[in-house]
């Protein structure tokens, strides 16, 4: 498994579903700083939220502490937008 998600494109939705493997929760990336989140724009990223939810995401933009992009529903990509304060950990 790569140490960082793979870049799949620079515009629009990702052309394919995310990786089929769900990564293990990792305490190393708890509460990632904005500089770290910006590095994940236009890549597959697995997100754990403080409420216990987790999902594959393809972020398109990180601005004013808001992360926006696409989340994998299990059937396709859907738009999403939320505060970085809701993120517990990422892969």
Secondary structure in CASP SS format (residue, H / E / C, confidence):
PFRMAT SS
TARGET T0000
AUTHOR 0000-0000-0000
METHOD secondary structure of the structure
MODEL  1
X C 1.00
X C 1.00
X C 1.00
X C 1.00
X C 1.00
X C 1.00
X E 1.00
X C 1.00
X C 1.00
X C 1.00
X C 1.00
X C 1.00
X C 1.00
X C 1.00
X C 1.00
X C 1.00
X C 1.00
X C 1.00
X C 1.00
X C 1.00
X C 1.00
X C 1.00
X C 1.00
X C 1.00
X C 1.00
X C 1.00
X H 1.00
X H 1.00
X H 1.00
X E 1.00
X C 1.00
X C 1.00
X C 1.00
X H 1.00
X H 1.00
X H 1.00
X H 1.00
X H 1.00
X H 1.00
X C 1.00
X C 1.00
X C 1.00
X E 1.00
X E 1.00
X E 1.00
X E 1.00
X E 1.00
X E 1.00
X E 1.00
X C 1.00
X C 1.00
X C 1.00
X C 1.00
X E 1.00
X E 1.00
X E 1.00
X E 1.00
X E 1.00
X E 1.00
X E 1.00
X E 1.00
X E 1.00
X E 1.00
X C 1.00
X C 1.00
X E 1.00
X E 1.00
X E 1.00
X E 1.00
X E 1.00
X E 1.00
X E 1.00
X C 1.00
X C 1.00
X C 1.00
X C 1.00
X E 1.00
X E 1.00
X E 1.00
X E 1.00
X E 1.00
X E 1.00
X E 1.00
X H 1.00
X H 1.00
X H 1.00
X E 1.00
X E 1.00
X E 1.00
X E 1.00
X C 1.00
END
